[in-house]
């Protein structure tokens, strides 16, 4: 199970490079499919993900930010599940944020010259040079802000990546071969420890995604830890009876070997007046 994430800017070379890397290595190449799978498995409409990641803010954006963790964890659970199915190349933005601490993940950033990207906008959108430049500037601004709001990161920070490639003087083929070769180095080969780590990450993300999207379960301050398939869940619930439902729900999740819980039960009428009234 080898994983390569390729982050790239809009109208850049990222997709072409990712597809070529996958072709060289014989890996699957995925991007938008993650959103589709997320909507299917966890009941969140695909269109909602595109609103969150791609579009300008709407009047409901402030409210949405309060639950952004749900969308983030659903995306993480889905891409982890896809990674369990075998070697893959994921291209898009913030792919590196989905596999924290996993040794055998190679995180790459593709920096495409702005002039090239403007030309792509002109060709695809039929815009003038000035309009294309304004369109790209606004798009970059929106996407950078979304990544900051959803993941609390500057996704263009080179320190977040193992490899940064500037395609100003490098062809798609050369960049793809750099990445393919790097991914086969000892540093990025799966080990027993790293495979166990991604298994635990997958289980952890699945548990959080299932609990966060359930209509029957409400948990405040949810915390989930996973070790060797053993899941430890804590938080605040409104009724003691929910604890057994939570345990039964988690036990049905693939990869879970055991469940331990630690909940504080606080009925709604107690925390509605937490200021002492």
VMD Tcl script that draws the C-alpha trace (Angstrom):
set ca {
  {0.00 0.00 0.00}
  {1.83 3.07 -1.26}
  {0.28 6.55 -1.26}
  {1.25 9.69 -3.14}
  {-0.57 12.99 -2.65}
  {-0.08 15.72 -5.24}
  {-1.33 19.18 -4.32}
  {-1.58 21.73 -7.10}
  {-3.09 25.05 -8.06}
  {-6.09 25.57 -10.31}
  {-5.35 25.37 -14.05}
  {-1.86 24.04 -13.33}
  {0.02 20.87 -14.27}
  {-1.00 18.84 -11.22}
  {-3.65 16.63 -12.79}
  {-1.52 15.77 -15.82}
  {1.46 14.95 -13.61}
  {-0.62 12.84 -11.22}
  {-2.11 10.84 -14.07}
  {1.34 10.26 -15.54}
  {2.75 9.17 -12.17}
  {-0.10 6.69 -11.81}
  {0.57 5.42 -15.31}
  {4.28 4.89 -14.63}
  {3.69 3.06 -11.36}
  {0.45 1.28 -12.24}
  {-1.39 2.99 -9.36}
  {-4.96 4.27 -9.25}
  {-5.33 8.03 -9.75}
  {-8.16 9.66 -7.80}
  {-9.47 13.13 -7.04}
  {-13.12 14.01 -7.53}
  {-14.02 10.38 -6.90}
  {-13.28 10.93 -3.22}
  {-16.10 13.46 -2.99}
  {-18.47 11.11 -4.78}
  {-17.64 8.24 -2.45}
  {-17.96 10.52 0.58}
  {-21.49 11.49 -0.44}
  {-22.47 7.86 -0.98}
  {-21.02 6.36 2.18}
  {-21.92 9.03 4.70}
  {-25.03 10.65 3.29}
  {-23.60 14.07 2.48}
  {-24.58 15.41 -0.92}
  {-21.70 15.66 -3.37}
  {-22.84 19.15 -4.31}
  {-22.33 20.29 -0.73}
  {-18.65 19.36 -0.87}
  {-18.18 21.42 -4.01}
  {-19.87 24.38 -2.33}
  {-17.52 24.06 0.61}
  {-14.30 23.59 -1.33}
  {-14.79 25.54 -4.52}
  {-17.45 28.26 -4.44}
  {-17.66 31.75 -3.02}
  {-19.02 32.10 0.53}
  {-22.79 31.97 0.95}
  {-24.92 33.47 3.70}
  {-24.83 30.14 5.54}
  {-21.01 30.06 5.61}
  {-20.67 31.15 9.25}
  {-22.99 28.37 10.37}
  {-21.19 25.91 8.14}
  {-17.83 26.71 9.72}
  {-19.20 25.41 13.01}
  {-19.56 21.94 11.47}
  {-16.60 22.01 9.07}
  {-14.97 19.24 11.08}
  {-17.71 16.88 9.91}
  {-16.89 17.44 6.25}
  {-13.18 17.18 6.90}
  {-13.45 13.89 8.76}
  {-15.81 12.41 6.15}
  {-13.29 13.21 3.42}
  {-10.49 11.72 5.51}
  {-12.43 8.55 6.25}
  {-13.23 8.05 2.59}
  {-9.72 8.59 1.27}
  {-8.32 6.30 3.98}
  {-10.80 3.62 2.94}
  {-9.73 4.01 -0.68}
  {-6.09 3.76 0.36}
  {-6.84 0.45 2.05}
  {-7.79 -0.93 -1.35}
  {-4.24 -0.53 -2.72}
  {-1.64 1.85 -4.14}
  {-2.95 5.25 -5.17}
  {-2.10 8.75 -6.34}
  {-4.40 11.46 -4.98}
  {-4.34 14.89 -6.59}
  {-6.09 18.04 -5.43}
  {-5.57 20.34 -2.46}
  {-4.73 19.45 1.14}
  {-4.22 15.75 0.34}
  {-1.26 15.75 2.69}
  {-3.56 16.67 5.59}
  {-5.51 13.39 5.34}
  {-2.59 11.11 6.32}
  {-0.82 12.78 9.27}
  {2.16 10.88 10.60}
  {1.98 8.03 8.07}
  {5.53 7.16 7.01}
  {4.83 5.66 3.59}
  {2.95 8.68 2.21}
  {4.84 10.91 -0.23}
  {3.42 14.44 -0.24}
  {4.18 16.55 -3.31}
  {3.40 20.15 -4.26}
  {3.37 21.18 -7.92}
  {4.12 24.87 -8.49}
  {3.02 25.86 -12.00}
  {4.07 29.27 -13.43}
  {1.26 31.78 -13.21}
  {1.70 32.74 -16.85}
  {0.89 29.20 -17.91}
  {-2.14 29.07 -15.64}
  {-3.47 32.38 -17.02}
  {-3.10 31.03 -20.53}
  {-5.09 27.96 -19.55}
  {-7.86 30.15 -18.14}
  {-7.94 32.21 -21.35}
  {-8.21 29.06 -23.47}
  {-10.77 27.21 -21.36}
  {-12.91 30.17 -20.31}
  {-12.55 32.35 -23.40}
  {-11.42 35.34 -21.33}
  {-9.11 38.23 -22.11}
  {-5.68 38.45 -20.48}
  {-6.90 40.95 -17.89}
  {-10.10 39.05 -17.10}
  {-8.24 35.74 -16.91}
  {-5.76 37.23 -14.45}
  {-8.55 38.60 -12.25}
  {-10.46 35.31 -12.42}
  {-7.40 33.30 -11.37}
  {-6.49 35.73 -8.59}
  {-10.00 35.50 -7.11}
  {-10.05 31.69 -7.44}
  {-6.69 31.33 -5.72}
  {-7.81 33.65 -2.93}
  {-11.04 31.74 -2.31}
  {-9.36 28.34 -2.29}
  {-6.54 29.46 -0.02}
  {-9.07 30.86 2.43}
  {-11.13 27.67 2.34}
  {-8.10 25.53 3.09}
  {-7.24 27.83 5.98}
  {-10.79 27.63 7.35}
  {-11.19 23.88 6.89}
  {-7.71 22.69 7.88}
  {-6.14 25.74 9.58}
  {-3.17 25.60 7.21}
  {-1.41 27.60 4.54}
  {-1.60 24.86 1.94}
  {1.13 26.48 -0.16}
  {3.67 26.28 2.68}
  {6.53 24.13 1.27}
  {7.30 22.81 4.75}
  {4.13 20.72 4.56}
  {5.50 18.65 1.67}
  {8.26 16.12 1.07}
  {8.85 17.27 -2.49}
  {8.16 20.61 -4.22}
  {8.49 20.76 -8.02}
  {8.41 23.92 -10.11}
  {7.33 23.17 -13.66}
  {8.72 26.42 -15.09}
  {11.74 24.47 -16.38}
  {10.44 20.93 -16.04}
  {8.12 18.95 -18.30}
  {5.19 16.90 -17.07}
  {7.12 13.75 -17.94}
  {10.21 14.80 -15.98}
  {8.18 15.83 -12.95}
  {6.22 12.57 -13.02}
  {9.40 10.51 -13.17}
  {10.94 12.47 -10.26}
  {7.87 11.66 -8.16}
  {7.65 8.03 -9.23}
  {11.31 7.46 -8.42}
  {11.09 9.21 -5.04}
  {8.05 7.16 -4.04}
  {10.06 3.95 -4.37}
  {12.82 5.05 -2.02}
  {13.26 3.32 1.31}
  {11.86 6.31 3.22}
  {8.45 5.89 1.60}
  {8.09 2.12 1.61}
  {5.40 0.68 3.89}
  {6.55 -1.00 7.08}
  {4.63 -3.10 9.58}
  {4.44 -0.07 11.86}
  {3.26 2.34 9.17}
  {0.63 -0.11 7.94}
  {-0.69 -0.49 11.48}
  {-0.70 3.29 11.81}
  {-2.80 3.80 8.69}
  {-5.15 1.01 9.75}
  {-5.70 2.82 13.04}
  {-6.09 6.14 11.23}
  {-8.72 4.58 8.97}
  {-10.67 3.10 11.86}
  {-10.43 6.36 13.80}
  {-11.69 8.42 10.86}
  {-14.49 5.94 10.16}
  {-15.68 6.08 13.77}
  {-15.67 9.87 13.83}
  {-17.42 10.07 10.45}
  {-20.15 7.62 11.44}
  {-20.79 9.26 14.82}
  {-20.69 12.79 13.40}
  {-23.16 12.08 10.59}
  {-25.59 9.92 12.59}
  {-29.06 11.40 13.05}
  {-29.61 9.40 16.23}
  {-26.39 10.20 18.06}
  {-25.34 13.58 19.46}
  {-21.96 13.93 21.15}
  {-20.31 17.17 22.20}
  {-16.53 17.42 22.59}
  {-16.13 14.12 20.78}
  {-12.68 12.55 21.09}
  {-11.67 9.27 19.47}
  {-8.40 7.39 19.91}
  {-7.52 4.12 18.22}
  {-4.71 1.67 18.90}
  {-4.49 -1.74 17.28}
  {-8.16 -1.55 16.33}
  {-9.20 -0.81 19.92}
  {-11.32 2.34 19.98}
  {-11.55 4.73 22.93}
  {-14.38 7.28 22.73}
  {-15.17 10.15 25.09}
  {-17.39 13.20 25.08}
  {-20.61 14.68 26.42}
  {-24.02 13.12 25.73}
  {-27.55 14.08 26.68}
  {-28.66 10.66 27.95}
  {-27.03 7.57 29.47}
  {-29.02 5.36 27.09}
  {-27.04 6.78 24.17}
  {-23.85 5.11 25.38}
  {-24.96 1.61 24.43}
  {-26.20 2.81 21.06}
  {-22.81 4.42 20.46}
  {-20.98 1.22 21.41}
  {-23.21 -0.92 19.19}
  {-22.76 1.51 16.29}
  {-18.97 1.53 16.59}
  {-18.74 -2.28 16.81}
  {-20.30 -2.53 13.34}
  {-17.55 -0.43 11.75}
  {-14.97 -2.48 9.80}
  {-11.63 -2.78 11.56}
  {-12.93 -2.20 15.08}
  {-11.72 -4.88 17.53}
  {-13.07 -3.42 20.73}
  {-14.72 -0.33 22.20}
  {-14.21 1.57 25.45}
  {-16.13 4.71 26.33}
  {-15.98 7.53 28.84}
  {-18.94 9.90 28.62}
  {-20.22 12.73 30.74}
  {-24.02 12.80 30.71}
  {-25.41 16.34 30.78}
  {-29.14 16.72 30.09}
  {-29.99 19.72 27.86}
  {-31.79 21.60 30.64}
  {-28.53 21.66 32.63}
  {-26.26 23.21 30.05}
  {-28.84 25.61 28.62}
  {-28.28 27.71 31.72}
  {-24.61 27.11 32.27}
  {-24.20 30.76 33.43}
  {-25.80 29.85 36.76}
  {-29.37 31.01 36.21}
}
mol new
graphics top color blue
foreach p $ca { graphics top sphere $p radius 0.5 }
foreach p [lrange $ca 0 end-1] q [lrange $ca 1 end] { graphics top cylinder $p $q radius 0.2 }
display resetview
